[in-house]
Amino acid sequence: LLNEDERFALSAEEYLERYDIPLYLNDAIASMLVRKRDKSKPLHFLAGYFASVVRGEHVVFREFAFVNATARNRRAFLDTVRRVYGHLAVPSSANASPTSLSGRTFHALVALLCRDFPWQLVQATVSTVLVEESSDCVMALPDLMHAFQLHLCYPEFIQALSAAVTTAIGKSGGTHLSQAQLEAIFKQLSPKQPRPSQAALEKAVAGGTEYDSFEAVAARLAAGPAINDEIGVLPCPGDDWQDMLDEEASLQEDTTPEPPEVSNSLSFPCLTNLLQQTKHRRWR
């Protein structure tokens, strides 16, 4: 993220490109044309659209191509999944564990928010949690979510890392990779694609054992707090999800809702209904 001085130093073209403004303007105008019979004024509609982008509500029930289009959209969708299903990560009693889901069930839940969400991305998530791929095994929802955010927010980086790690292990005759070798691979990967910072990557693998597969590397990246903190959506691995849910509930009580005409009609009225439907279920 840029600080205020860095943002003001950008040219107009650089600012538009960095924050994907043309994409959002095109989407806003397309949405406005679809709803041209609405009585809301164009500027009022645009204000409501960009308010929904700032709140992260603009990706709800959208196609995957849009969800995947920008780094902001990916984080917003991750936050939507957390807000809708986060209560399932809270144990129902002091002696209980968080809800456990199979990969197929988790994919079905995510597909309620994005109907064409690709199974391959969830399959990669499962491989990170279990190291050995198996969509039939159940996994604790917090573990799934921490692996999921890695593959959702940084798919290009993860794909490039997988190829680089697999090649490096092959060239070494199938032996393990050390922390130093991994750090060198991180530095070689393109900084132009969405990716964790070099500092977060090095912190994530610091003190780890040697790695014999890409899945082991991905599991290490997902299990630590460094990359999780950089994304800034989920509680840290091992933290209590209830604390975050309670804090958000308190903030919502203190926040005055915006007028209906300013909000995104595809977002949280429908999302709230979905949340209520899932709140008291146990998923397997």
C-alpha positions in Angstrom: 0.0 0.0 0.0 1.1 3.5 -0.8 1.3 6.3 1.8 -0.3 9.7 1.1 2.9 11.2 -0.3 3.4 8.3 -2.6 -0.2 8.5 -3.9 0.1 12.2 -4.6 3.4 11.6 -6.5 1.6 9.3 -9.0 0.6 10.8 -12.3 -3.1 10.6 -13.3 -2.5 7.7 -15.6 -0.4 5.8 -12.9 -3.1 6.4 -10.3 -5.9 5.1 -12.6 -3.9 2.0 -13.5 -2.7 1.2 -10.0 -6.2 1.3 -8.5 -8.0 -0.3 -11.5 -10.3 2.7 -11.9 -11.1 2.0 -15.5 -12.3 -1.5 -14.7 -14.6 -0.2 -11.9 -15.9 2.6 -14.1 -16.8 0.2 -16.9 -18.5 -2.1 -14.4 -20.4 0.7 -12.8 -21.7 2.1 -16.1 -22.7 -1.4 -17.3 -24.6 -1.9 -14.0 -26.2 1.4 -14.4 -27.4 0.6 -18.0 -28.8 -2.7 -16.8 -30.8 -0.8 -14.2 -31.6 2.2 -16.4 -35.3 2.1 -15.3 -34.3 2.9 -11.8 -35.1 6.5 -10.7 -31.7 7.1 -9.1 -29.6 9.8 -10.6 -26.4 8.7 -12.4 -24.0 10.5 -10.0 -25.9 9.1 -7.1 -25.7 5.6 -8.5 -21.9 6.0 -9.1 -21.5 7.2 -5.6 -23.3 4.2 -4.3 -21.3 1.8 -6.5 -17.9 3.1 -5.4 -19.1 3.1 -1.8 -19.8 -0.6 -2.2 -16.3 -1.1 -3.6 -14.8 0.6 -0.6 -16.9 -1.5 1.7 -15.9 -4.7 -0.3 -19.6 -5.5 -1.1 -19.3 -5.2 -4.8 -18.1 -8.8 -5.4 -21.1 -10.6 -3.8 -22.9 -12.9 -6.3 -20.6 -11.8 -9.1 -18.9 -14.1 -11.7 -15.5 -15.4 -10.9 -13.9 -13.4 -13.7 -14.9 -10.2 -11.9 -13.9 -11.6 -8.4 -10.5 -12.5 -9.8 -10.0 -9.3 -11.8 -8.1 -7.2 -9.2 -6.3 -7.6 -5.9 -9.0 -5.6 -4.2 -11.7 -7.8 -5.5 -9.9 -11.0 -4.3 -9.5 -9.6 -0.8 -13.1 -8.4 -0.8 -14.4 -11.9 -1.8 -12.2 -13.5 0.9 -13.7 -11.1 3.4 -17.2 -11.9 2.2 -16.6 -15.6 2.7 -15.3 -14.9 6.2 -18.3 -12.7 7.1 -20.8 -15.3 5.8 -19.2 -18.4 7.2 -16.9 -17.2 9.9 -19.4 -18.3 12.6 -18.7 -21.9 11.6 -15.0 -21.4 12.7 -16.2 -20.8 16.3 -16.6 -23.9 18.4 -20.2 -24.5 19.6 -19.0 -25.1 23.1 -15.9 -25.0 25.2 -14.9 -28.6 24.5 -15.9 -28.6 20.8 -13.8 -27.9 17.8 -14.5 -25.6 14.8 -16.7 -27.0 12.1 -14.9 -29.4 9.8 -15.7 -29.5 6.1 -14.7 -31.6 3.1 -13.2 -29.8 0.1 -16.4 -30.5 -1.9 -18.6 -29.0 0.9 -16.4 -25.9 1.2 -16.6 -25.4 -2.6 -20.4 -25.7 -2.5 -20.5 -23.0 0.2 -18.2 -20.7 -1.7 -20.2 -21.3 -4.9 -23.3 -19.8 -3.2 -21.5 -16.5 -3.3 -19.9 -17.0 -6.7 -21.7 -19.6 -8.8 -18.8 -20.3 -11.2 -16.1 -20.4 -8.6 -13.5 -22.9 -9.9 -13.2 -26.3 -8.1 -9.5 -26.3 -9.1 -8.8 -23.4 -6.7 -10.4 -25.2 -3.8 -8.7 -28.4 -4.8 -5.3 -26.6 -4.5 -6.5 -25.3 -1.1 -7.2 -28.9 0.1 -3.8 -30.0 -1.1 -2.2 -27.2 1.0 -4.1 -28.2 4.1 -3.6 -32.0 3.7 -0.3 -31.9 1.7 -1.7 -35.1 0.1 -4.7 -34.3 -2.2 -8.0 -35.7 -1.0 -11.3 -33.8 -1.4 -13.1 -36.4 0.8 -11.3 -35.7 4.0 -12.7 -33.1 6.4 -10.6 -30.2 7.6 -11.2 -27.5 10.2 -12.6 -24.4 8.6 -9.9 -22.0 10.0 -7.2 -24.2 8.3 -9.2 -24.2 5.1 -9.6 -20.4 5.1 -5.9 -19.7 5.8 -4.9 -21.9 2.9 -7.8 -20.6 0.7 -6.6 -17.0 1.1 -3.2 -17.9 -0.2 -4.6 -19.4 -3.4 -7.3 -16.8 -3.9 -5.2 -13.7 -3.4 -2.0 -14.8 -5.1 -2.8 -17.4 -7.7 -0.2 -16.2 -10.3 2.5 -16.2 -7.6 1.5 -19.6 -6.3 1.5 -21.1 -9.8 5.0 -19.6 -10.5 6.3 -20.8 -7.1 5.0 -24.3 -7.7 6.8 -24.5 -11.0 10.0 -23.1 -9.5 10.1 -25.3 -6.4 9.3 -28.4 -8.5 12.0 -27.6 -11.0 14.5 -26.9 -8.2 13.8 -30.2 -6.4 14.1 -32.1 -9.7 17.5 -30.5 -10.5 18.7 -31.4 -7.0 17.9 -35.1 -7.6 14.8 -35.1 -5.5 16.5 -33.8 -2.4 15.0 -31.3 0.1 15.2 -27.5 -0.4 16.7 -25.4 2.4 15.4 -22.1 3.7 18.1 -20.2 1.8 17.2 -21.9 -1.4 13.5 -21.0 -0.9 14.4 -17.4 -0.2 16.4 -17.3 -3.5 13.4 -18.6 -5.4 11.1 -16.0 -3.8 13.5 -13.2 -5.1 13.5 -14.6 -8.6 9.7 -14.5 -9.0 8.2 -11.5 -10.7 7.3 -8.6 -8.4 4.8 -7.3 -10.9 2.1 -9.9 -10.1 0.1 -9.8 -6.9 2.3 -11.5 -4.3 3.3 -11.4 -0.6 6.3 -9.2 0.2 9.7 -10.7 0.3 9.9 -9.9 4.0 6.6 -11.8 4.7 7.8 -14.8 2.7 11.1 -15.0 4.4 9.4 -14.6 7.8 7.0 -17.4 7.0 9.7 -19.9 6.2 12.1 -18.8 8.9 13.2 -21.6 11.2 11.4 -24.2 9.1 12.7 -27.6 8.2 13.8 -28.5 4.7 11.0 -28.9 2.1 10.6 -31.9 -0.2 7.6 -30.7 -2.2 5.7 -27.5 -3.2 2.8 -28.6 -1.1 5.0 -28.5 2.0 6.1 -25.0 1.1 2.5 -23.8 0.6 1.5 -25.4 3.9 4.2 -23.5 5.7 3.2 -20.2 4.0 -0.5 -20.7 5.0 0.1 -21.8 8.6 2.1 -18.7 9.8 0.9 -15.2 10.6 3.2 -13.2 8.3 1.3 -13.5 5.0 -2.1 -13.6 6.9 -1.2 -10.2 8.5 -0.2 -8.7 5.2 -3.6 -9.7 3.6 -5.4 -8.4 6.7 -8.7 -10.2 6.5 -8.6 -13.3 8.7 -7.7 -13.8 12.3 -4.1 -15.1 12.8 -3.8 -18.9 12.8 -4.6 -20.1 16.3 -6.5 -17.0 17.3 -10.1 -17.0 18.4 -12.4 -16.1 15.6 -15.2 -15.1 18.1 -13.2 -12.1 19.1 -13.2 -10.7 15.6 -16.9 -11.5 15.1 -17.8 -9.7 18.4 -15.7 -6.7 17.4 -17.4 -6.4 14.1 -20.9 -6.8 15.6 -20.1 -4.0 18.0 -18.9 -1.7 15.1 -22.1 -2.5 13.1 -24.2 -1.4 16.0 -22.4 1.9 16.2 -22.6 2.5 12.4 -25.6 4.3 10.9 -26.7 2.4 7.8 -26.7 4.2 4.4 -29.9 5.0 2.5 -31.0 2.0 0.5 -30.6 3.8 -2.8 -26.9 4.3 -2.1 -26.1 0.7 -1.4 -25.3 -2.0 -3.9 -28.5 -3.9 -4.5 -26.6 -7.1 -5.2 -24.8 -7.1 -1.9 -25.7 -7.4 1.8 -29.5 -7.6 1.9 -29.2 -10.9 0.1 -26.0 -11.7 1.9 -27.6 -11.2 5.3 -30.4 -13.6 4.5 -27.8 -16.2 3.5 -25.9 -15.7 6.7 -29.0 -16.3 8.7 -29.7 -19.5 6.8 -26.3 -20.9 7.5 -25.8 -19.7 11.1 -27.5 -22.5 12.9 -26.4 -25.4 10.6 -23.6 -27.8 11.0 -21.8 -28.6 7.8 -19.9 -31.8 6.8 
